[in-house]
Amino acid sequence: MDNPKHTVVVGCLARNTNGQVLLIRHVKRGWEIPQGRVEEGEGLIEAVHREVLEETGIEVELEHLATVWSKLSTPPALVFTFLARHRNGEPTPSDESPEVGWFSAEKALALVSHPVNRDRLEALLKYSGEICYRSYTTGPYQIHTETRVG
């Protein structure tokens, strides 16, 4: 393959002082963690802060890189997901996320129905100090590799 190209995506499981999880309702995919593409010339850390703020109105303090996902099917993507805690702000809807809120982990799992996003949420909620790497394809969703590092 000449000049392979991947979209780089960041996501964030943010919690407040009560341990609740921050979710957005995306207009197409339903409920999910805040996530989005890294813009050209932007670093991962800057991107995750920007995406969370744009989609939720919340500023976060990053704690850990928790999972890395490789989407092998078209369009290919690398997805870096972080754990964070609430630093400032109140949940505020946006054009991309008409609903935003804090939910218990159990309620969050009940709300997130898209298979890829539900799997991401479950992996983040189960974080044990090791970075989880998974490769997957869609159509249908299938995990091909899972490795833990750390």
ZADO-1210 file (C-alpha; in nm, 4 decimals, padded with zeros to 6 digits):
<atoms>
<atom x="00.0000" y="00.0000" z="00.0000" code="MET" pos="1"/>
<atom x="00.1483" y="00.3343" z="-00.1052" code="ASP" pos="2"/>
<atom x="00.1110" y="00.6223" z="00.1401" code="ASN" pos="3"/>
<atom x="-00.1288" y="00.4604" z="00.3879" code="PRO" pos="4"/>
<atom x="-00.3586" y="00.7076" z="00.5620" code="LYS" pos="5"/>
<atom x="-00.5368" y="00.6816" z="00.8932" code="HIS" pos="6"/>
<atom x="-00.7662" y="00.9227" z="01.0663" code="THR" pos="7"/>
<atom x="-00.6446" y="00.9976" z="01.4193" code="VAL" pos="8"/>
<atom x="-00.9203" y="01.0240" z="01.6788" code="VAL" pos="9"/>
<atom x="-00.9180" y="01.1060" z="02.0499" code="VAL" pos="10"/>
<atom x="-01.1800" y="01.0205" z="02.3082" code="GLY" pos="11"/>
<atom x="-01.2194" y="01.0865" z="02.6780" code="CYS" pos="12"/>
<atom x="-01.3942" y="00.9210" z="02.9690" code="LEU" pos="13"/>
<atom x="-01.4295" y="01.2082" z="03.2142" code="ALA" pos="14"/>
<atom x="-01.5626" y="01.1711" z="03.5671" code="ARG" pos="15"/>
<atom x="-01.6845" y="01.4311" z="03.8143" code="ASN" pos="16"/>
<atom x="-01.6217" y="01.4326" z="04.1907" code="THR" pos="17"/>
<atom x="-01.9229" y="01.2011" z="04.2379" code="ASN" pos="18"/>
<atom x="-01.7699" y="00.9439" z="04.0016" code="GLY" pos="19"/>
<atom x="-02.0280" y="01.0071" z="03.7304" code="GLN" pos="20"/>
<atom x="-01.9348" y="00.9682" z="03.3630" code="VAL" pos="21"/>
<atom x="-01.9667" y="01.2510" z="03.1084" code="LEU" pos="22"/>
<atom x="-02.1605" y="01.1503" z="02.7946" code="LEU" pos="23"/>
<atom x="-02.2835" y="01.3296" z="02.4864" code="ILE" pos="24"/>
<atom x="-02.5679" y="01.2324" z="02.2551" code="ARG" pos="25"/>
<atom x="-02.4270" y="01.2507" z="01.9031" code="HIS" pos="26"/>
<atom x="-02.6853" y="01.3290" z="01.6350" code="VAL" pos="27"/>
<atom x="-02.6070" y="01.0085" z="01.4385" code="LYS" pos="28"/>
<atom x="-02.4454" y="00.7577" z="01.6791" code="ARG" pos="29"/>
<atom x="-02.6455" y="00.8228" z="01.9938" code="GLY" pos="30"/>
<atom x="-02.4878" y="00.8397" z="02.3390" code="TRP" pos="31"/>
<atom x="-02.1079" y="00.8146" z="02.3608" code="GLU" pos="32"/>
<atom x="-01.8017" y="00.9599" z="02.5318" code="ILE" pos="33"/>
<atom x="-01.6769" y="01.2907" z="02.3899" code="PRO" pos="34"/>
<atom x="-01.4527" y="01.2109" z="02.0934" code="GLN" pos="35"/>
<atom x="-01.3394" y="01.3480" z="01.7610" code="GLY" pos="36"/>
<atom x="-01.0683" y="01.3822" z="01.5016" code="ARG" pos="37"/>
<atom x="-00.7275" y="01.5311" z="01.5677" code="VAL" pos="38"/>
<atom x="-00.6865" y="01.8306" z="01.3395" code="GLU" pos="39"/>
<atom x="-00.3840" y="01.8722" z="01.1139" code="GLU" pos="40"/>
<atom x="-00.0931" y="02.0171" z="01.3117" code="GLY" pos="41"/>
<atom x="-00.2597" y="01.9451" z="01.6475" code="GLU" pos="42"/>
<atom x="-00.1208" y="01.7182" z="01.9202" code="GLY" pos="43"/>
<atom x="-00.3186" y="01.4433" z="02.0914" code="LEU" pos="44"/>
<atom x="-00.3360" y="01.6208" z="02.4268" code="ILE" pos="45"/>
<atom x="-00.4509" y="01.9500" z="02.2747" code="GLU" pos="46"/>
<atom x="-00.7066" y="01.7625" z="02.0643" code="ALA" pos="47"/>
<atom x="-00.8655" y="01.5781" z="02.3544" code="VAL" pos="48"/>
<atom x="-00.8963" y="01.8989" z="02.5572" code="HIS" pos="49"/>
<atom x="-01.0475" y="02.0801" z="02.2562" code="ARG" pos="50"/>
<atom x="-01.2926" y="01.8008" z="02.1687" code="GLU" pos="51"/>
<atom x="-01.4232" y="01.7662" z="02.5242" code="VAL" pos="52"/>
<atom x="-01.4632" y="02.1434" z="02.5615" code="LEU" pos="53"/>
<atom x="-01.6298" y="02.1873" z="02.2185" code="GLU" pos="54"/>
<atom x="-01.8730" y="01.8991" z="02.2670" code="GLU" pos="55"/>
<atom x="-01.9555" y="01.9453" z="02.6360" code="THR" pos="56"/>
<atom x="-01.8473" y="02.2855" z="02.7704" code="GLY" pos="57"/>
<atom x="-01.6329" y="02.0993" z="03.0259" code="ILE" pos="58"/>
<atom x="-01.2610" y="02.1434" z="03.0921" code="GLU" pos="59"/>
<atom x="-01.0845" y="01.8271" z="03.2056" code="VAL" pos="60"/>
<atom x="-00.7573" y="01.7258" z="03.3649" code="GLU" pos="61"/>
<atom x="-00.6130" y="01.4201" z="03.1903" code="LEU" pos="62"/>
<atom x="-00.5027" y="01.1307" z="03.4095" code="GLU" pos="63"/>
<atom x="-00.4136" y="00.8336" z="03.1846" code="HIS" pos="64"/>
<atom x="-00.3950" y="00.7141" z="02.8274" code="LEU" pos="65"/>
<atom x="-00.6135" y="00.4058" z="02.8766" code="ALA" pos="66"/>
<atom x="-00.6841" y="00.2465" z="02.5378" code="THR" pos="67"/>
<atom x="-00.5607" y="00.2560" z="02.1806" code="VAL" pos="68"/>
<atom x="-00.7838" y="00.1205" z="01.9047" code="TRP" pos="69"/>
<atom x="-00.6872" y="00.0442" z="01.5453" code="SER" pos="70"/>
<atom x="-00.9778" y="00.0388" z="01.3042" code="LYS" pos="71"/>
<atom x="-00.8626" y="-00.1863" z="01.0214" code="LEU" pos="72"/>
<atom x="-01.1643" y="-00.1486" z="00.7925" code="SER" pos="73"/>
<atom x="-01.2321" y="00.1515" z="00.5694" code="THR" pos="74"/>
<atom x="-01.1868" y="00.4274" z="00.6635" code="PRO" pos="75"/>
<atom x="-00.8919" y="00.3202" z="00.8819" code="PRO" pos="76"/>
<atom x="-00.8392" y="00.5066" z="01.2077" code="ALA" pos="77"/>
<atom x="-00.6258" y="00.5142" z="01.5197" code="LEU" pos="78"/>
<atom x="-00.8261" y="00.6011" z="01.8305" code="VAL" pos="79"/>
<atom x="-00.6526" y="00.7136" z="02.1516" code="PHE" pos="80"/>
<atom x="-00.8812" y="00.7269" z="02.4556" code="THR" pos="81"/>
<atom x="-00.7972" y="00.8934" z="02.7838" code="PHE" pos="82"/>
<atom x="-00.9283" y="00.8999" z="03.1385" code="LEU" pos="83"/>
<atom x="-00.9812" y="01.2427" z="03.2920" code="ALA" pos="84"/>
<atom x="-01.1508" y="01.4238" z="03.5727" code="ARG" pos="85"/>
<atom x="-01.3724" y="01.7303" z="03.5647" code="HIS" pos="86"/>
<atom x="-01.1815" y="02.0524" z="03.6209" code="ARG" pos="87"/>
<atom x="-01.4265" y="02.3276" z="03.5299" code="ASN" pos="88"/>
<atom x="-01.7536" y="02.4033" z="03.3544" code="GLY" pos="89"/>
<atom x="-02.1089" y="02.2780" z="03.3291" code="GLU" pos="90"/>
<atom x="-02.2473" y="02.0367" z="03.0664" code="PRO" pos="91"/>
<atom x="-02.3479" y="02.2512" z="02.7688" code="THR" pos="92"/>
<atom x="-02.5013" y="02.1121" z="02.4475" code="PRO" pos="93"/>
<atom x="-02.3516" y="02.1963" z="02.1064" code="SER" pos="94"/>
<atom x="-02.4432" y="02.1491" z="01.7390" code="ASP" pos="95"/>
<atom x="-02.2686" y="01.8089" z="01.7431" code="GLU" pos="96"/>
<atom x="-02.4046" y="01.7038" z="02.0801" code="SER" pos="97"/>
<atom x="-02.7603" y="01.8243" z="02.1484" code="PRO" pos="98"/>
<atom x="-02.7598" y="01.6516" z="02.4903" code="GLU" pos="99"/>
<atom x="-02.4781" y="01.6344" z="02.7453" code="VAL" pos="100"/>
<atom x="-02.4835" y="01.4991" z="03.0966" code="GLY" pos="101"/>
<atom x="-02.3259" y="01.3211" z="03.3905" code="TRP" pos="102"/>
<atom x="-02.4413" y="00.9626" z="03.4467" code="PHE" pos="103"/>
<atom x="-02.3596" y="00.6732" z="03.6758" code="SER" pos="104"/>
<atom x="-02.1435" y="00.4071" z="03.5097" code="ALA" pos="105"/>
<atom x="-02.4432" y="00.1708" z="03.5042" code="GLU" pos="106"/>
<atom x="-02.6703" y="00.4296" z="03.3401" code="LYS" pos="107"/>
<atom x="-02.3946" y="00.5204" z="03.0908" code="ALA" pos="108"/>
<atom x="-02.3628" y="00.1549" z="02.9863" code="LEU" pos="109"/>
<atom x="-02.7402" y="00.1371" z="02.9421" code="ALA" pos="110"/>
<atom x="-02.7441" y="00.4529" z="02.7243" code="LEU" pos="111"/>
<atom x="-02.4525" y="00.3721" z="02.4906" code="VAL" pos="112"/>
<atom x="-02.5906" y="00.1311" z="02.2305" code="SER" pos="113"/>
<atom x="-02.3539" y="00.1663" z="01.9311" code="HIS" pos="114"/>
<atom x="-02.1387" y="-00.1531" z="01.9527" code="PRO" pos="115"/>
<atom x="-01.7998" y="00.0160" z="01.8982" code="VAL" pos="116"/>
<atom x="-01.8730" y="00.2992" z="02.1410" code="ASN" pos="117"/>
<atom x="-02.0178" y="00.0637" z="02.4018" code="ARG" pos="118"/>
<atom x="-01.7052" y="-00.1534" z="02.3819" code="ASP" pos="119"/>
<atom x="-01.4862" y="00.1555" z="02.4229" code="ARG" pos="120"/>
<atom x="-01.6847" y="00.2663" z="02.7264" code="LEU" pos="121"/>
<atom x="-01.6631" y="-00.0805" z="02.8846" code="GLU" pos="122"/>
<atom x="-01.2854" y="-00.0940" z="02.8275" code="ALA" pos="123"/>
<atom x="-01.2404" y="00.2503" z="02.9828" code="LEU" pos="124"/>
<atom x="-01.4560" y="00.1661" z="03.2833" code="LEU" pos="125"/>
<atom x="-01.2464" y="-00.1485" z="03.3401" code="LYS" pos="126"/>
<atom x="-00.9115" y="00.0345" z="03.3204" code="TYR" pos="127"/>
<atom x="-00.6686" y="-00.1299" z="03.5631" code="SER" pos="128"/>
<atom x="-00.3472" y="00.0631" z="03.5007" code="GLY" pos="129"/>
<atom x="-00.2499" y="-00.1130" z="03.1777" code="GLU" pos="130"/>
<atom x="-00.3054" y="00.0365" z="02.8343" code="ILE" pos="131"/>
<atom x="-00.5447" y="-00.1816" z="02.6371" code="CYS" pos="132"/>
<atom x="-00.4753" y="-00.2097" z="02.2627" code="TYR" pos="133"/>
<atom x="-00.7416" y="-00.3497" z="02.0316" code="ARG" pos="134"/>
<atom x="-00.7688" y="-00.3805" z="01.6570" code="SER" pos="135"/>
<atom x="-01.1115" y="-00.4155" z="01.5002" code="TYR" pos="136"/>
<atom x="-01.3175" y="-00.4053" z="01.1844" code="THR" pos="137"/>
<atom x="-01.6744" y="-00.2946" z="01.1255" code="THR" pos="138"/>
<atom x="-01.9519" y="-00.4393" z="00.9113" code="GLY" pos="139"/>
<atom x="-02.0019" y="-00.6385" z="01.1357" code="PRO" pos="140"/>
<atom x="-01.8044" y="-00.5137" z="01.4360" code="TYR" pos="141"/>
<atom x="-01.5336" y="-00.7638" z="01.5286" code="GLN" pos="142"/>
<atom x="-01.2287" y="-00.7395" z="01.7550" code="ILE" pos="143"/>
<atom x="-00.9196" y="-00.9025" z="01.6015" code="HIS" pos="144"/>
<atom x="-00.6453" y="-00.8330" z="01.8571" code="THR" pos="145"/>
<atom x="-00.6372" y="-00.7410" z="02.2234" code="GLU" pos="146"/>
<atom x="-00.3159" y="-00.6765" z="02.4135" code="THR" pos="147"/>
<atom x="-00.2465" y="-00.5066" z="02.7448" code="ARG" pos="148"/>
<atom x="00.0746" y="-00.3147" z="02.8042" code="VAL" pos="149"/>
<atom x="00.2087" y="-00.1750" z="03.1275" code="GLY" pos="150"/>
</atoms>
